[in-house]
């Protein structure tokens, strides 16, 4: 694990209590201090953009923990076929013969036609995709921290049904910090009422 984008934020929880939010180094240092106060506590640091758990090596002092975060991971992305300078990546696509015939008959051939189709679909579905991604992030958070809470299953169904009112009602009895974080994530997880 290395330090990430400076605009990326993280949130640490000690059990159900939120202990810090901010950049990874700051959050990890505060989480380490909390862990040092009570070694039996369960600490989770979540990437706020994805709600994926960040794996931290807690050995040593807070300075040791932060220093390890700053070290490069040593992983290099493998270069494959394609046009890497342009950011083009080659992947396998399987289509029916009639699809290939249509694509090959388009101006510029199959690759140009596919890129145009993908861009058009991205533009026309941008709002729906943003809501779906926000729902997935919120669900990941809920599964990680609130999976055993009362109403979890019902709240999950309300989330994916787009029922904000029911969702908010179902999470009202969850621990305050978990509920507050879920409410913050819910701001973008429901389609706007406009």
NORCOR-V99391 format. One record per residue. RES is the residue in one small letter. PSI is psi in radians with two decimals (* if undefined). BURIAL is I if it has 9 or more other C-alpha atoms within 8 Angstrom, else O. D_LAST is the distance of its C-alpha to the last C-alpha in whole Angstrom. Layout:
res:RES psi:PSI burial:BURIAL d_last:D_LAST
res:RES psi:PSI burial:BURIAL d_last:D_LAST
//
This chain:
res:x psi:2.25 burial:I d_last:41
res:x psi:2.89 burial:I d_last:41
res:x psi:2.44 burial:I d_last:39
res:x psi:-2.94 burial:O d_last:35
res:x psi:2.35 burial:O d_last:33
res:x psi:-0.34 burial:O d_last:33
res:x psi:-0.18 burial:O d_last:30
res:x psi:2.43 burial:I d_last:29
res:x psi:2.80 burial:I d_last:29
res:x psi:2.73 burial:I d_last:31
res:x psi:2.35 burial:I d_last:31
res:x psi:2.42 burial:I d_last:34
res:x psi:2.40 burial:I d_last:34
res:x psi:1.77 burial:I d_last:38
res:x psi:-2.11 burial:O d_last:37
res:x psi:0.09 burial:I d_last:34
res:x psi:2.20 burial:I d_last:35
res:x psi:2.24 burial:I d_last:33
res:x psi:-0.36 burial:I d_last:35
res:x psi:2.63 burial:I d_last:34
res:x psi:2.55 burial:I d_last:31
res:x psi:-2.66 burial:I d_last:32
res:x psi:2.79 burial:I d_last:34
res:x psi:-0.74 burial:I d_last:36
res:x psi:-0.80 burial:I d_last:39
res:x psi:-0.80 burial:O d_last:38
res:x psi:-0.75 burial:I d_last:36
res:x psi:-0.71 burial:I d_last:39
res:x psi:-0.76 burial:I d_last:42
res:x psi:-0.68 burial:I d_last:40
res:x psi:-0.69 burial:I d_last:40
res:x psi:-0.72 burial:I d_last:44
res:x psi:-0.72 burial:I d_last:45
res:x psi:-0.70 burial:I d_last:43
res:x psi:-0.68 burial:I d_last:45
res:x psi:-0.56 burial:O d_last:48
res:x psi:-0.65 burial:O d_last:48
res:x psi:1.65 burial:O d_last:47
res:x psi:-0.30 burial:O d_last:48
res:x psi:-0.12 burial:O d_last:47
res:x psi:2.64 burial:O d_last:44
res:x psi:2.06 burial:O d_last:41
res:x psi:2.30 burial:I d_last:39
res:x psi:2.34 burial:I d_last:36
res:x psi:2.23 burial:I d_last:35
res:x psi:2.41 burial:I d_last:31
res:x psi:2.09 burial:I d_last:30
res:x psi:-0.47 burial:I d_last:26
res:x psi:-0.49 burial:O d_last:25
res:x psi:-0.32 burial:O d_last:26
res:x psi:0.44 burial:I d_last:27
res:x psi:2.53 burial:I d_last:31
res:x psi:2.34 burial:O d_last:34
res:x psi:2.20 burial:O d_last:36
res:x psi:2.11 burial:O d_last:40
res:x psi:2.40 burial:O d_last:42
res:x psi:1.88 burial:O d_last:45
res:x psi:0.05 burial:O d_last:46
res:x psi:2.56 burial:O d_last:50
res:x psi:-2.75 burial:O d_last:52
res:x psi:3.00 burial:O d_last:50
res:x psi:-0.66 burial:I d_last:47
res:x psi:-0.70 burial:O d_last:48
res:x psi:-0.75 burial:I d_last:49
res:x psi:-0.84 burial:I d_last:46
res:x psi:-0.69 burial:I d_last:44
res:x psi:-0.71 burial:O d_last:47
res:x psi:-0.57 burial:I d_last:46
res:x psi:-0.51 burial:I d_last:43
res:x psi:-0.26 burial:O d_last:44
res:x psi:2.41 burial:I d_last:46
res:x psi:2.55 burial:O d_last:45
res:x psi:-0.29 burial:O d_last:45
res:x psi:-0.03 burial:O d_last:47
res:x psi:2.26 burial:O d_last:45
res:x psi:2.38 burial:O d_last:45
res:x psi:2.25 burial:O d_last:42
res:x psi:2.42 burial:O d_last:45
res:x psi:2.28 burial:O d_last:45
res:x psi:-2.87 burial:O d_last:45
res:x psi:2.84 burial:O d_last:45
res:x psi:-2.83 burial:O d_last:42
res:x psi:1.43 burial:O d_last:42
res:x psi:-0.56 burial:I d_last:41
res:x psi:-0.49 burial:O d_last:42
res:x psi:-0.13 burial:O d_last:39
res:x psi:0.23 burial:O d_last:37
res:x psi:2.34 burial:O d_last:37
res:x psi:2.30 burial:I d_last:38
res:x psi:2.29 burial:O d_last:40
res:x psi:2.79 burial:O d_last:39
res:x psi:2.37 burial:O d_last:40
res:x psi:2.24 burial:O d_last:38
res:x psi:2.19 burial:O d_last:39
res:x psi:2.85 burial:O d_last:38
res:x psi:2.72 burial:O d_last:40
res:x psi:-0.68 burial:O d_last:43
res:x psi:-0.52 burial:O d_last:41
res:x psi:-0.77 burial:O d_last:38
res:x psi:-0.71 burial:I d_last:40
res:x psi:-0.79 burial:O d_last:42
res:x psi:-0.82 burial:O d_last:39
res:x psi:-0.79 burial:I d_last:38
res:x psi:-0.42 burial:O d_last:41
res:x psi:-0.13 burial:O d_last:41
res:x psi:2.64 burial:I d_last:38
res:x psi:2.24 burial:O d_last:39
res:x psi:-0.16 burial:O d_last:40
res:x psi:-2.98 burial:I d_last:40
res:x psi:-0.78 burial:I d_last:38
res:x psi:-0.81 burial:O d_last:37
res:x psi:-0.78 burial:I d_last:36
res:x psi:-0.77 burial:I d_last:34
res:x psi:-0.75 burial:I d_last:33
res:x psi:-0.75 burial:O d_last:31
res:x psi:-0.76 burial:O d_last:29
res:x psi:-0.75 burial:O d_last:28
res:x psi:-0.79 burial:O d_last:27
res:x psi:-0.72 burial:O d_last:25
res:x psi:-0.77 burial:O d_last:23
res:x psi:-0.71 burial:O d_last:22
res:x psi:-0.81 burial:O d_last:21
res:x psi:-0.78 burial:O d_last:19
res:x psi:-0.38 burial:O d_last:17
res:x psi:0.20 burial:O d_last:17
res:x psi:-0.83 burial:O d_last:16
res:x psi:-0.81 burial:O d_last:12
res:x psi:-0.72 burial:O d_last:14
res:x psi:-0.70 burial:O d_last:17
res:x psi:-0.76 burial:I d_last:16
res:x psi:-0.78 burial:I d_last:14
res:x psi:-0.77 burial:I d_last:17
res:x psi:-0.70 burial:I d_last:19
res:x psi:-0.66 burial:I d_last:18
res:x psi:-0.73 burial:I d_last:18
res:x psi:-0.69 burial:O d_last:22
res:x psi:-0.82 burial:I d_last:23
res:x psi:-0.75 burial:I d_last:22
res:x psi:-0.71 burial:I d_last:24
res:x psi:-0.75 burial:I d_last:27
res:x psi:-0.85 burial:I d_last:27
res:x psi:-0.77 burial:I d_last:26
res:x psi:-0.65 burial:O d_last:29
res:x psi:-0.80 burial:O d_last:31
res:x psi:-0.40 burial:I d_last:31
res:x psi:0.27 burial:I d_last:30
res:x psi:-0.44 burial:O d_last:31
res:x psi:0.06 burial:O d_last:34
res:x psi:2.64 burial:O d_last:32
res:x psi:2.34 burial:O d_last:31
res:x psi:0.12 burial:O d_last:28
res:x psi:-0.88 burial:I d_last:28
res:x psi:-0.78 burial:O d_last:28
res:x psi:-0.70 burial:I d_last:25
res:x psi:-0.66 burial:I d_last:23
res:x psi:-0.78 burial:I d_last:23
res:x psi:-0.73 burial:O d_last:22
res:x psi:-0.67 burial:I d_last:19
res:x psi:-0.92 burial:I d_last:18
res:x psi:-0.30 burial:O d_last:19
res:x psi:-0.16 burial:O d_last:17
res:x psi:0.39 burial:O d_last:14
res:x psi:1.51 burial:I d_last:15
res:x psi:-0.77 burial:I d_last:14
res:x psi:-0.84 burial:O d_last:15
res:x psi:-0.73 burial:I d_last:19
res:x psi:-0.88 burial:I d_last:19
res:x psi:-0.67 burial:I d_last:19
res:x psi:-0.68 burial:O d_last:22
res:x psi:-0.48 burial:I d_last:24
res:x psi:0.01 burial:I d_last:24
res:x psi:-0.40 burial:O d_last:25
res:x psi:0.01 burial:O d_last:29
res:x psi:2.79 burial:I d_last:29
res:x psi:2.43 burial:O d_last:31
res:x psi:-0.88 burial:O d_last:29
res:x psi:-0.64 burial:I d_last:29
res:x psi:-0.79 burial:I d_last:28
res:x psi:-0.81 burial:I d_last:25
res:x psi:-0.74 burial:O d_last:24
res:x psi:-0.72 burial:O d_last:24
res:x psi:-0.70 burial:I d_last:22
res:x psi:-0.68 burial:I d_last:20
res:x psi:-0.77 burial:O d_last:20
res:x psi:-0.54 burial:I d_last:19
res:x psi:-0.33 burial:I d_last:16
res:x psi:-0.57 burial:O d_last:14
res:x psi:0.07 burial:I d_last:14
res:x psi:-0.04 burial:I d_last:15
res:x psi:2.46 burial:I d_last:11
res:x psi:2.51 burial:O d_last:9
res:x psi:2.60 burial:O d_last:5
res:x psi:0.01 burial:O d_last:4
res:x psi:* burial:O d_last:0
//
